[in-house]
Amino acid sequence: MEKTATTQKKFKQSFSLLDATMIVAGSMIGSGIFIVSADITRNVGSAGWMILIWLLTGLLTLIAALSYGELSGMFPKAGGQYVYLKEAYNPLVGFLFGWSFFTVIQTGSIAAVGVAFSKFAAYIFPSLSEKNILFELGILKISAAQITSIIVILLLTYINTRGVKEGRAIQTTLTLIKLVSLFGLVIFGFWAANKNTWDANWTTGFSLHKIDGNFLIPYSGMAVLGAIAGSMVGSLFSSDSWNNVTFIAGEIKNPKRNIGLSLFLGTLIVTVIYTATNFMYLSVIPLHNIAFAENDRVGMEAATIIFGDRGTNILAVLLMISTFGCANGLILAGARVYYTMAKDGLFFQRAAKLNSNAVPSNGLWIQSIWAAVLCLSGRYNDLLDYVIFTVLIFYILTIAGIFILRRKRPDLPRPYKAFGYPVLPFLYILCAGTICVSLLIYKPQFTFPGLGIVLLGIPVYYFILKRGGAKETSLVSDSLQAFE
């Protein structure tokens, strides 16, 4: 009887179009928009190119989201990108994504966002600062910020194990609050705009050069591509995680319609607000100050100019709300990937079970434990730098999967068709591929370690096959069929 009850347990379709859109927007908006414009400005050296970097990032994100709409309509079930890659290629490719997703991409993002929450909370509660070292274990120093981030991760994990209703309410409410707050910040910023600052910032127009102290160093030859690609690392990370909504496809009402629509609406909203925020920065902060803001916190500089001494605390509260909501979206969605992998025999089997609240609680806790380890390691930011290359590779493979599946599975229903197919999906592959090649040449310290993490998944995959016994036959058979 107990076995029957377990097999009948299914995900509940609880997320409306609004909820799904807030998953997309809320998972994208963390703290990056308030920080990464400094590094972009140092690399490109002009207001024109700073805006172009954000516009190009937004365009690529929108094209990818619209392309994923076709895939989500074809496979409206939990697992999202893992399922798309498995269906388009073979289980190994799907596993390599899932492996990278668990070891670094999702858990590293959760850790980084959790620590970001603590850093901004320290503006109001100084004792939570990362400079407040609570104890040392050999070379490992544990700060109050790390402990706070772990508490936040565990709290949100617990809330999400209580059921979809609780996690959904937090996500939708906090995302609406931060969207309204961000639009408010932009409006107040334009109200406080300084014409002299704006005009001075645009004197260099669309020239491309590196800012090194008080010197402008022009790029030449292929170094231009390296500068653009390197500048986009931060903006791409700030615009990433939009695909999280595909992981909860099995819990979205009318998924064949609402997943694709939420991807478009969420990425469009964030692209508009990110671009507007950067125009606002240019209207209140001199370009050199954007490039060399203290600790790269451009948002804090802008808030201080707009609101005076209160600005720091106002933005700190906004960032606490933003990062708390972002962490919730990442935690909620991530466990659904592990659930689907476990169903395929490629993850801890305990993660394949839903609890009495119809959520994969074991997957949630496994995810939170590893994210907590990354918090303690202090290396989460390095890991995120390493994987931007591989994140783009998986996006390229997934969008290329649209071409493959149209040939291999023309019979599957497609409620959505990739917008602008085949031109726009091919354009994304071309642009993202160019960025990857440029990063491979000009940022090898980031690309090769990231590629190494992915490739490490290959022996792990075959080890799982060897241990799987009967499962091995079906998985290998699927792999061979995928190449036919």
C-alpha positions as CSV (number, residue, x, y, z in Angstrom):
1,M,0.0,0.0,0.0
2,E,2.8,2.4,0.9
3,K,4.5,1.7,-2.5
4,T,1.3,2.5,-4.3
5,A,0.9,5.8,-2.5
6,T,4.5,6.7,-3.4
7,T,4.1,6.0,-7.0
8,Q,0.9,8.0,-7.2
9,K,2.5,11.1,-5.7
10,K,3.0,13.7,-8.4
11,F,3.9,17.4,-8.7
12,K,1.0,19.8,-8.2
13,Q,0.4,22.3,-11.0
14,S,0.4,25.4,-8.7
15,F,2.3,28.1,-10.6
16,S,0.3,30.7,-12.6
17,L,1.7,32.7,-15.5
18,L,2.5,35.5,-13.0
19,D,4.3,33.1,-10.6
20,A,6.3,31.6,-13.5
21,T,7.3,35.1,-14.8
22,M,8.4,36.1,-11.3
23,I,10.6,32.9,-11.2
24,V,12.3,34.0,-14.4
25,A,12.8,37.7,-13.3
26,G,13.5,36.9,-9.6
27,S,16.1,34.3,-10.4
28,M,17.9,36.7,-12.8
29,I,18.0,39.8,-10.5
30,G,20.4,39.4,-7.6
31,S,23.2,41.9,-6.9
32,G,25.0,41.8,-10.2
33,I,23.3,44.9,-11.7
34,F,24.6,47.0,-8.9
35,I,28.2,45.8,-9.2
36,V,29.4,44.5,-12.6
37,S,29.0,47.8,-14.5
38,A,32.3,48.9,-12.9
39,D,34.3,46.0,-14.5
40,I,32.5,46.5,-17.8
41,T,33.4,50.2,-17.8
42,R,37.0,49.5,-17.0
43,N,37.2,47.1,-20.0
44,V,35.3,49.1,-22.6
45,G,36.1,52.7,-21.5
46,S,33.1,54.5,-22.9
47,A,29.4,55.1,-22.1
48,G,28.4,53.9,-25.5
49,W,30.1,50.5,-25.2
50,M,28.9,50.1,-21.6
51,I,25.3,50.4,-22.8
52,L,26.0,48.2,-25.9
53,I,27.4,45.4,-23.7
54,W,24.1,45.4,-21.7
55,L,22.0,45.6,-24.8
56,L,23.9,42.7,-26.5
57,T,23.5,40.6,-23.3
58,G,19.8,41.4,-23.2
59,L,19.4,40.5,-26.9
60,L,21.2,37.2,-26.5
61,T,19.1,36.4,-23.4
62,L,15.8,37.2,-25.2
63,I,16.8,35.1,-28.3
64,A,17.7,32.2,-26.0
65,A,14.5,32.5,-24.0
66,L,12.3,32.6,-27.1
67,S,14.2,29.5,-28.4
68,Y,13.6,27.7,-25.2
69,G,9.9,28.3,-25.6
70,E,9.8,25.7,-28.3
71,L,11.6,23.1,-26.2
72,S,9.5,23.8,-23.1
73,G,6.3,23.2,-25.2
74,M,7.7,19.9,-26.5
75,F,8.8,18.6,-23.1
76,P,6.6,20.3,-20.4
77,K,8.0,18.3,-17.5
78,A,10.4,18.7,-14.6
79,G,14.1,18.9,-15.4
80,G,14.1,21.6,-18.2
81,Q,17.4,21.9,-19.8
82,Y,18.6,18.5,-18.6
83,V,15.7,16.9,-20.4
84,Y,16.2,19.0,-23.6
85,L,19.8,18.0,-23.9
86,K,19.1,14.3,-23.1
87,E,16.4,14.2,-25.8
88,A,18.3,16.1,-28.4
89,Y,21.6,14.3,-27.9
90,N,21.9,11.4,-25.4
91,P,21.9,10.8,-21.7
92,L,25.7,11.6,-21.4
93,V,25.2,15.2,-22.6
94,G,22.2,15.6,-20.3
95,F,24.2,14.2,-17.4
96,L,27.2,16.5,-18.0
97,F,24.8,19.5,-17.7
98,G,23.3,18.0,-14.6
99,W,26.7,17.3,-13.1
100,S,27.9,20.8,-13.7
101,F,24.6,22.2,-12.6
102,F,24.9,20.4,-9.2
103,T,28.6,20.8,-8.5
104,V,29.0,24.4,-9.5
105,I,26.4,26.3,-11.5
106,Q,23.3,26.2,-9.3
107,T,24.9,25.5,-5.9
108,G,27.7,28.0,-6.6
109,S,25.1,30.6,-7.5
110,I,23.1,29.9,-4.4
111,A,26.3,30.2,-2.3
112,A,27.3,33.5,-4.0
113,V,23.9,35.0,-3.7
114,G,23.7,33.9,0.0
115,V,27.0,35.6,0.8
116,A,25.9,38.7,-1.1
117,F,22.8,38.9,1.1
118,S,25.1,38.8,4.2
119,K,27.4,41.5,2.8
120,F,24.6,43.9,2.2
121,A,23.0,43.1,5.5
122,A,26.3,44.1,7.1
123,Y,25.6,47.7,6.0
124,I,22.7,47.7,8.5
125,F,24.1,45.1,10.9
126,P,27.9,45.5,10.9
127,S,28.4,42.3,13.0
128,L,27.4,40.3,9.9
129,S,30.4,41.5,7.9
130,E,32.8,39.1,6.2
131,K,35.5,40.9,8.1
132,N,34.1,39.6,11.4
133,I,36.0,36.3,11.7
134,L,34.1,34.0,14.1
135,F,36.7,31.2,14.3
136,E,39.5,29.6,12.3
137,L,40.1,26.0,11.3
138,G,43.7,25.9,10.1
139,I,43.9,28.0,6.9
140,L,40.1,28.1,6.8
141,K,38.6,31.3,8.2
142,I,34.8,31.3,9.0
143,S,33.2,34.7,8.9
144,A,29.8,35.9,10.2
145,A,28.8,36.5,6.5
146,Q,29.4,32.9,5.6
147,I,27.4,31.6,8.6
148,T,24.6,34.0,7.9
149,S,24.5,32.9,4.2
150,I,24.3,29.2,5.3
151,I,21.4,30.1,7.7
152,V,19.6,31.9,4.8
153,I,20.1,28.9,2.5
154,L,18.9,26.4,5.2
155,L,15.9,28.5,6.1
156,L,14.8,28.9,2.4
157,T,15.4,25.2,1.9
158,Y,13.2,24.3,4.9
159,I,10.4,26.7,3.7
160,N,10.5,25.1,0.2
161,T,10.2,21.6,1.7
162,R,6.9,22.6,3.2
163,G,5.3,22.8,-0.2
164,V,5.1,24.8,-3.4
165,K,2.7,27.3,-1.9
166,E,5.2,28.7,0.5
167,G,8.1,29.0,-1.9
168,R,5.8,30.4,-4.6
169,A,4.5,33.1,-2.3
170,I,8.0,34.2,-1.2
171,Q,9.2,34.3,-4.8
172,T,6.3,36.2,-6.3
173,T,6.0,38.7,-3.5
174,L,9.7,39.5,-3.2
175,T,10.2,39.7,-6.9
176,L,7.3,42.2,-7.3
177,I,8.7,44.3,-4.5
178,K,12.2,44.4,-6.0
179,L,10.9,45.2,-9.5
180,V,8.9,48.1,-8.1
181,S,11.9,49.2,-6.0
182,L,14.3,49.0,-9.0
183,F,11.9,51.0,-11.2
184,G,11.6,53.5,-8.4
185,L,15.4,53.8,-8.0
186,V,15.7,54.4,-11.8
187,I,13.0,57.1,-11.7
188,F,14.5,58.9,-8.7
189,G,17.9,58.6,-10.4
190,F,16.7,60.3,-13.6
191,W,15.0,62.9,-11.3
192,A,18.4,63.6,-9.7
193,A,20.3,63.5,-13.1
194,N,23.1,66.0,-13.6
195,K,23.3,67.3,-17.2
196,N,27.0,68.1,-16.9
197,T,27.8,64.5,-15.7
198,W,25.7,63.0,-18.6
199,D,27.4,65.2,-21.2
200,A,30.9,64.5,-19.9
201,N,30.2,60.7,-19.8
202,W,29.3,60.7,-23.5
203,T,32.4,62.6,-24.7
204,T,34.1,59.4,-25.6
205,G,31.0,58.2,-27.4
206,F,31.4,54.6,-28.7
207,S,35.2,54.4,-28.6
208,L,36.5,51.1,-27.2
209,H,39.5,51.2,-24.9
210,K,40.7,50.0,-21.5
211,I,40.7,52.4,-18.5
212,D,43.9,52.0,-16.6
213,G,43.9,54.5,-13.8
214,N,43.8,57.9,-15.5
215,F,44.9,56.4,-18.9
216,L,42.9,55.2,-21.8
217,I,44.6,52.3,-23.6
218,P,43.0,51.5,-27.1
219,Y,42.6,47.9,-28.2
220,S,43.9,46.7,-31.6
221,G,43.2,43.7,-33.8
222,M,41.6,40.6,-32.3
223,A,42.0,42.0,-28.8
224,V,38.8,43.9,-29.4
225,L,36.8,40.6,-29.4
226,G,38.6,39.6,-26.2
227,A,37.7,42.9,-24.5
228,I,34.0,42.5,-25.5
229,A,33.9,38.9,-24.4
230,G,35.6,39.6,-21.1
231,S,33.3,42.5,-20.5
232,M,30.2,40.3,-21.0
233,V,31.2,37.7,-18.4
234,G,29.6,39.9,-15.6
235,S,26.6,41.0,-17.6
236,L,25.9,37.4,-18.7
237,F,26.0,36.2,-15.1
238,S,23.8,39.0,-14.0
239,S,21.3,38.0,-16.7
240,D,21.6,34.2,-16.1
241,S,19.3,31.7,-14.4
242,W,16.3,32.8,-16.5
243,N,16.0,29.1,-17.5
244,N,15.1,28.1,-13.9
245,V,11.4,28.2,-14.8
246,T,11.9,25.2,-17.2
247,F,13.1,23.1,-14.2
248,I,9.6,23.4,-12.6
249,A,7.6,22.8,-15.8
250,G,5.7,19.9,-14.1
251,E,4.3,22.4,-11.6
252,I,3.2,25.2,-13.9
253,K,-0.5,25.5,-14.9
254,N,-0.9,25.1,-18.7
255,P,2.8,24.6,-19.1
256,K,2.8,24.3,-22.9
257,R,1.6,28.0,-23.0
258,N,2.9,29.5,-19.8
259,I,6.5,28.4,-19.8
260,G,7.4,30.0,-23.1
261,L,5.3,33.1,-22.3
262,S,6.9,33.5,-18.9
263,L,10.4,33.2,-20.4
264,F,9.7,36.0,-22.8
265,L,8.0,38.3,-20.3
266,G,10.6,37.7,-17.5
267,T,13.7,38.2,-19.7
268,L,12.1,41.3,-21.4
269,I,11.3,42.9,-18.1
270,V,14.8,42.3,-16.7
271,T,16.5,43.5,-20.0
272,V,14.5,46.8,-19.9
273,I,15.2,47.4,-16.2
274,Y,19.0,46.5,-16.5
275,T,19.4,48.9,-19.5
276,A,17.5,51.7,-17.8
277,T,19.6,51.2,-14.6
278,N,22.8,51.7,-16.6
279,F,21.4,54.8,-18.3
280,M,20.6,56.1,-14.8
281,Y,24.2,55.4,-13.6
282,L,25.5,57.5,-16.5
283,S,23.2,60.4,-15.6
284,V,24.4,60.7,-12.0
285,I,27.9,59.2,-11.8
286,P,31.0,60.3,-13.7
287,L,32.3,57.5,-15.9
288,H,35.6,57.3,-14.0
289,N,33.7,56.9,-10.8
290,I,31.6,54.1,-12.3
291,A,34.8,52.3,-13.3
292,F,36.5,52.7,-9.9
293,A,33.5,52.6,-7.5
294,E,34.6,51.3,-4.0
295,N,34.5,47.5,-4.1
296,D,32.8,47.9,-7.6
297,R,29.5,48.8,-5.8
298,V,28.2,51.2,-8.4
299,G,24.7,50.9,-7.1
300,M,25.8,52.2,-3.7
301,E,27.5,55.2,-5.3
302,A,24.3,56.0,-7.2
303,A,22.1,55.6,-4.2
304,T,24.3,57.9,-2.1
305,I,24.1,60.6,-4.8
306,I,20.3,60.2,-5.2
307,F,19.3,59.9,-1.5
308,G,22.2,61.3,0.4
309,D,23.5,59.6,3.5
310,R,20.3,57.4,3.7
311,G,21.1,56.0,0.3
312,T,23.4,53.3,1.6
313,N,20.8,51.8,3.9
314,I,18.0,52.2,1.4
315,L,19.9,50.2,-1.3
316,A,21.2,47.7,1.3
317,V,17.5,46.9,2.2
318,L,16.7,46.6,-1.5
319,L,19.6,44.3,-2.1
320,M,18.7,42.1,0.9
321,I,15.2,41.7,-0.6
322,S,16.7,41.1,-4.1
323,T,19.3,38.5,-3.0
324,F,16.9,36.7,-0.6
325,G,14.3,36.4,-3.4
326,C,17.0,35.3,-5.9
327,A,18.3,32.6,-3.6
328,N,14.7,31.4,-3.1
329,G,14.2,31.0,-6.8
330,L,17.5,29.2,-7.3
331,I,16.8,26.8,-4.4
332,L,13.2,26.1,-5.4
333,A,14.0,25.3,-9.1
334,G,17.3,23.4,-8.7
335,A,16.0,20.4,-6.9
336,R,13.7,19.6,-9.8
337,V,16.7,18.8,-12.0
338,Y,18.1,16.4,-9.4
339,Y,14.7,14.8,-9.1
340,T,14.6,14.0,-12.9
341,M,18.2,12.9,-12.9
342,A,17.5,10.5,-10.0
343,K,14.5,9.1,-11.9
344,D,17.0,8.3,-14.7
345,G,19.4,6.6,-12.3
346,L,21.9,9.4,-12.6
347,F,21.7,11.0,-9.2
348,F,21.2,10.0,-5.5
349,Q,18.1,7.8,-5.6
350,R,16.6,9.5,-2.5
351,A,16.3,12.7,-4.6
352,A,13.7,10.9,-6.9
353,K,11.1,10.9,-4.1
354,L,8.5,13.6,-3.4
355,N,7.5,14.2,0.2
356,S,4.0,14.5,1.5
357,N,3.9,18.1,0.3
358,A,4.6,16.9,-3.3
359,V,8.1,18.5,-3.4
360,P,11.5,16.8,-3.8
361,S,12.6,17.5,-0.2
362,N,15.7,15.2,-0.4
363,G,17.0,16.9,-3.5
364,L,16.4,20.3,-1.7
365,W,18.5,19.2,1.3
366,I,21.3,17.6,-0.8
367,Q,21.5,20.9,-2.8
368,S,21.6,23.0,0.4
369,I,24.3,20.9,2.0
370,W,26.6,21.3,-1.0
371,A,25.9,25.0,-1.3
372,A,26.7,25.4,2.4
373,V,30.1,23.6,1.8
374,L,30.8,26.1,-1.1
375,C,29.9,29.0,1.3
376,L,32.5,27.7,3.8
377,S,35.1,27.1,1.1
378,G,35.1,30.8,0.2
379,R,35.8,29.8,-3.5
380,Y,32.2,30.2,-4.9
381,N,33.1,33.4,-6.8
382,D,36.1,31.6,-8.5
383,L,33.9,28.7,-9.4
384,L,31.3,31.0,-11.0
385,D,34.0,32.7,-13.0
386,Y,35.2,29.2,-14.2
387,V,31.8,28.1,-15.4
388,I,30.6,31.1,-17.5
389,F,32.3,29.4,-20.5
390,T,30.6,26.1,-19.9
391,V,27.2,27.7,-19.2
392,L,27.4,29.3,-22.6
393,I,28.4,25.9,-24.2
394,F,25.4,24.2,-22.7
395,Y,23.1,27.1,-23.9
396,I,24.6,26.7,-27.4
397,L,24.1,22.9,-27.3
398,T,20.5,23.3,-26.1
399,I,19.6,25.8,-28.8
400,A,21.3,23.7,-31.4
401,G,19.1,20.9,-30.1
402,I,16.1,22.7,-31.7
403,F,17.6,22.1,-35.2
404,I,18.3,18.5,-34.3
405,L,14.9,17.7,-32.8
406,R,13.1,19.3,-35.8
407,R,14.8,16.7,-37.9
408,K,14.8,13.8,-35.5
409,R,11.3,14.3,-33.9
410,P,9.1,16.3,-36.3
411,D,6.1,14.5,-34.9
412,L,6.3,16.1,-31.5
413,P,3.7,18.9,-30.8
414,R,5.2,22.4,-30.8
415,P,2.7,24.8,-29.2
416,Y,5.5,27.4,-29.6
417,K,7.9,27.7,-32.5
418,A,11.3,29.3,-31.8
419,F,10.9,33.0,-32.8
420,G,12.8,33.9,-35.9
421,Y,13.8,30.3,-36.7
422,P,16.3,29.5,-38.1
423,V,17.9,32.9,-38.2
424,L,17.7,34.1,-34.6
425,P,18.7,30.7,-33.0
426,F,21.6,30.5,-35.4
427,L,22.6,34.1,-34.6
428,Y,22.6,33.2,-30.9
429,I,24.8,30.2,-31.6
430,L,27.2,32.3,-33.7
431,C,27.4,35.1,-31.1
432,A,27.7,32.9,-28.1
433,G,30.2,30.7,-29.9
434,T,32.3,33.8,-30.7
435,I,32.3,34.8,-27.1
436,C,33.4,31.3,-26.0
437,V,36.3,31.2,-28.5
438,S,37.4,34.7,-27.4
439,L,37.2,33.6,-23.7
440,L,39.2,30.5,-24.5
441,I,41.9,32.6,-26.1
442,Y,42.0,35.7,-23.8
443,K,40.7,34.3,-20.5
444,P,42.2,30.7,-20.3
445,Q,42.5,31.0,-16.5
446,F,38.6,30.9,-16.4
447,T,37.7,28.7,-19.3
448,F,40.0,25.7,-18.9
449,P,39.1,25.0,-15.2
450,G,35.4,25.3,-16.1
451,L,35.8,22.9,-19.0
452,G,37.7,20.6,-16.6
453,I,34.8,20.5,-14.2
454,V,32.5,19.4,-17.0
455,L,34.8,16.8,-18.4
456,L,35.3,15.3,-14.9
457,G,31.6,14.3,-15.2
458,I,32.5,11.8,-18.0
459,P,34.2,9.2,-15.8
460,V,31.6,9.8,-13.1
461,Y,28.8,9.0,-15.7
462,Y,30.4,5.7,-16.7
463,F,31.1,4.8,-13.1
464,I,27.4,5.3,-12.5
465,L,26.6,3.1,-15.5
466,K,28.9,0.4,-14.3
467,R,27.3,0.4,-10.9
468,G,23.8,0.6,-12.4
469,G,23.6,-3.0,-13.8
470,A,20.4,-3.3,-15.7
471,K,20.1,0.5,-16.0
472,E,23.3,0.5,-18.1
473,T,21.6,-1.4,-20.9
474,S,18.7,1.0,-21.3
475,L,20.9,4.1,-21.0
476,V,23.5,2.9,-23.5
477,S,20.7,1.9,-25.8
478,D,19.2,5.4,-25.5
479,S,22.6,6.9,-26.3
480,L,23.0,4.8,-29.5
481,Q,19.5,5.6,-30.6
482,A,20.1,9.4,-30.1
483,F,23.0,9.2,-32.7
484,E,21.0,7.3,-35.3
